[in-house]
């Protein structure tokens, strides 16, 4: 996963990172993948949020 790989590189250079911010959590395992690296995903919206807002 690009996010966790990027965070590993930043941490290797001394950055202190505990959260990753994104606009939309697609709910395809990203949150769990980041958790393995002790990272918390903070998303403005989830896929479920978007789908529930669509007209029937």
N, C-alpha and C positions, 0 to 999 in steps of 0.2 A: 504494500500500500504506500502510495507516495507520501501521504501525510505523516505516517509514523517514521518512514525513512528520513524525511526531511527533519523531523524533530530529533531523531537520533544524531544526525549530523550537527544540528545546532547545539544539542546537549554536549556532544564531543568537544565543541568549541567553547563550552562554558555557559551556554544559555540555560536558564532555569525555566522550564516549560511544564505546565500542568494541564493546560486546556488548549483545545483546537476549536476555532470558531468557523462556522460555515452558514450559508444562507439556508440551504435545504438539506436535511438528513433524508437520504433516499431510502433509509431503513433496509439496507442490503448488507449489513454486517460491519459497517464502518465503525460504529460505536464500540462494538465488541473487539474489533481489531486494535483500536486505539487503547482500549482498556488494558490490553496485554502489555502495552508500553507505559502503563500508569498515566494515561492521558484521558481527560474527560472531554467529550464532545459537547459543544454548546451550539445548538442550531436555532435559527430564528423560526423555522417551520420544519415540519416533517412531511413526508409524502402523504401520510394519513390525513394531516391537516388540510393539505391541498385538495386531496380527493374528496374529503367531506364537505368542502366549500363549493364544489361544482353543483350546478343545478341538476335536478333529477331528470 
